[in-house]
Amino acid sequence: MFDLSDLRAFARIAESGSISAAARVLRMPKSSASRSLVRLEEAAGAALVERSTRHLRLTDAGLLLQRHARRILDDVGEAENALQGLVGQPRGDLRVSVPFTFAAGPLARIMPSFMKRFPEVRVLLTIDNRVVDMLAEEYDVAIRIGLLPDSDLIARRLTTFALWPCASSAYLRGAPRITRPADLAHHVLIGHRELKEVWPFRSPDGSKHDVEVATTTVVPEPDVARTMCLAGAGIGILPDFHMEEDLAAGRLARVLPEYETRSVDVHAIYPSHRSLSAKVRVFIDALATGLAPARRSIQP
């Protein structure tokens, strides 16, 4: 008879290739994870892994058990989710990875209403730009901006935002006039590492204008570029949601507003298990709903 907790430990060991790594993810002593593996091998009557000094490799018996263990754990998770939806509100810890720009803007505005509506869901945010290993690090949801690499994860597009060049009125008053994208070559330009050094524009007649940007200053985050723009340091290209309040208040002005610039998608990513937990579903739904009115309010 296999114990469910032992199967869960084995599944993590198989995914990470290491007892130590699995123990860290499961927040359990390494000795406990090792005992789980030993118990399963005794119950199976066969070795499940080939041990080496650096890495564990699954035997044929281990590969077979891994497939069945994943299916069993998915079934248990599906049953838990179904019961949770039947008996009450979503609850439990929700581990979310979010990039700085999204956390400081849209997410911060959406979270208060989500927390009020689902008080039994505790959202544990990790805020950085690292692409996390969702399975190994046990994240429930990750927010990713831009192109997505191929993976077994499921992606739901939440919104699309535009990148707009902008500057303060003080900077524009004292700088050469800008009537076409090529004029940007005569200005102080602030870039950030998430963007290529080409700023694409499309004119009202549909023609394309790709401007190679020689940025005077390269900053790590749009937040820094925004602050420098507000201080009159130059022209930056910022996500539209990051500058909507500054535009409304007149602190910043769009440069070349008649030209379209490139857009970037925002996705919610979650593991491709067969059943989507209630807490993940309501969180992603809240993001999609919360972002919809924001998109309407900042249309040019």
N, C-alpha and C positions, 0 to 999 in steps of 0.2 A: 504494500500500500504506500503510495507516494503522499508525502505531506505537502500541502499547498505552499507553505512558507519556504520549504526546501526547493520546490519547483521555481518559485519566484527568485530565489537566490541563484539557482542554476541558470535561469534565463539571463540574468545580469552577467554572470561569469562568462557565459557563452558569447554574449554581445561584446563584452569588453576585452575578453581574452586574458583576464587577470582576476585573481581572487581579491587582491588588494583594491583594485579599481571598483569591483562590484561591491565590496564592503563599504567603500566610501560613499557610493551612490545610495546604497540601502541604509546608510547610517547605522552600521552594525560592526562589531569587532570582526577583524579578519578571521579569528579563530572560529567564530560562529558561522561565517560563510564557508569555511573549510569543512566544518562538521556537517553542514547541510549537503555539501558535495559528497562526502563520505557516506552519509546515510542513503543518498540516492543510489550511489554505486552498489552499496550492499543490497538495497531493495531490488535493483535491476539485475544483480548478479553479473555485472560486467563493468569494465572501466569506461568512464564517460569522457575522460580527457587524457591526453598525453602530456605529462608535465615536463617542463624544461626550466632552466634558471630564469628565463626572461618572459616566456609566453606559454600559454596553454593552447593546445590544439585539440579540437573535438575528434573523438574516435567515430567510427560508423554508428555505434550505439548512441554516442552523444549527439550526433547530428539528427538521428531519428527522434531522440527524446526532446531535442530542442524544438523541432517542428510541432510535436504534440504539446509540449509545455506552453508554447506561445498560444496555441489554439485554446488550451484549457484556461490560461490566464485571461485571454480575451473573452471567453465565455463567462468567466466569473465577473470580469469588469462590466460586461454587458448586462448581467443579472443585477449587479449593484446599481447600475445606472437606471435600469428599468424600475427597480424598487424605489429608488430615490425620486424619480419622476412621479411615481404613484402615490407615495406617502407624504410628500411635502416639498419644501424649497430646496434648491441646490445648496450644497454645503461642502465645507472642507477647504483645504489649502489649494490655491491655484498659482502655480509657478509660471511666471511670464518674463520673457526676455524682450526688452524694448530698446531701440536706439535713442540716444540723447535727444535728438531733435524732435522725435515724435512724443517722447515722454514729457518734455517741457512745454509742448504746445497742445495738440489735440487730446492726448491721453489725460493730462491734468484737468482738462475741462470736462471730460466724460466721467472720470472716476467718482466724483461726489454722488451723482445720481445712481450710478451702479452700486455703490456701497450702501446707499439708503435703501435701494430696492432689494438687494440680496445681502443682508447683514450677516448671514451665516457662511458666506464665502470670504475667506481671507486671502487677498491677493498679495503674493510675494513677488515684488518687482526686482529684476536685475536690469540696471540701466547702464548699458554700454553698447559699443558698436561691433562687438565681437559676434561672429556667426557661431552660435553654440551648437554642440552636439546634443540634440534634444533627447535622444534615447539614452545615451550614456549619462547625461546630467539630469535626466528626469524633469525636463521642462514640459509643461502642458501646452503652452502657446508661445510662439515667437512672432514679433512684428518685424517684417523685413521690408525695406524700401529699395526699389530698383529691380533689376533683373534677377530672376531666381535660377540657381543651378538645378540641374536634374537631380531628383531624389525620390525616395519612396514616401516623402511627407505629402500631406494634403494641403493645398493652398486655396485660400478664399480671398479674392480681391475685395478690399475694403473701400478704396477710393483711388482717385488719380489726382495728383496735384501738379501745377505748372511751376516752372522756375522763371522768375521775373527779375530782370535787372532793375536796380533801384538805387537811389541816392537821396541825400538830404537836399532840401531847397538851398541851403547855404552853399553846399558844394556846387550845385548846378549853376547858381548865380555867378560864381567866379570862374567857371570852367568853360572851355570852348563848346559851342553849340553842337547838339547831337541831332541829326536829321536822318541818319541811316546807320546800319550796323558798323560799317567801315570806320565811322567817326570814333568808335570806341578806342581805336589805336592811339588816340591823342589824349587819353584819360588815365587816371589812376584806377586800376582795377583790382578788386579784392576777390580772390578765389578761395575755394576750400578743397581739401584732398578728395572729397567724395565725387567731385565733378572732373570730367576731362577738360583739357585745356583748349577745347573748342566750344564756343557758344553758338548753337544753331538758331537761326531766325527764319521765319517765313513771312514774306511781305503780304499786304492785302491782295495783291494780284496772284498770289500763290507761288511766287519764285522763292528759291531757297538762298540763304546767305549764311554760310558757315564762317564764323569769325575766329581765327586763331588768336587766343588770348595770351598775351604776355603779362601775367598777373604780377603786380608790384608786391603784393603780400599774399601769402598762402596761409590759411588758418585751418585748424582741425575741425571746426564745427560751424554750421550756419549761425549759431548764436553769437559767435565772436564776430563773424562778418557783419551781422546786423548791428551790433554795438558800434563797430567801426564806421558803418554807413551813417548811423545816427550822429556820430561825432564829426561828420563831414570829411572823413578820410578818403572817400572815393566812391566808386560804383561797385556794388556787389550783386551777385545773382543768388536770390533766396527763394526757398519754397513759399508759395503764395500764402499758405496758412500761417507762416511765420511772420508775415508783415502786414496782415489785414488790419490790425488795430493801429499800426503806425500810418498806414495809408489813410484810414478814416480820420485820424487826428491831424493829418497834414505833416507829420514828422518825417515821413519819407514820401517820395514820388516815384512812380514808375518811369523808367527810361525806355523810349521807343514803345509806347503802349499799343500802337497800332500793329506791331509785329507779334506774331505768335512765337513762343519759344517751346522747348521740348517739355514733355510731361513725364512724370515718373509715377509708377504704380506702387501702392502700399498693400501688402498682403498680410493676412494672418496665417501662420503655418502651424500645423499640429500633426502628431503622429498618425499614421494610416491604420489605426486599429479599426475594427469593424464597427464599434459602437462609440459614438461621440458622447462623452460624459455631459451631464446636465450643466455643470459649472462652466465647462469650456464652451458649450453651445450658447448659454446666455451671455457670457462675456463677449464672444465674437459678435453676437447679434447686437449687443449694446454698442460696440465699436462702430459697426456698420450703420446703425441708426443714428448714433451721435455725430458721425461724420457727414451724413447726408445734408443736413441743413447748413453745415459749414461750407460745403461745396457750393450751394446755391448763393450764399451770402457774399462770396468773393469772386463771383464771375466778373470778368472785366466789362 
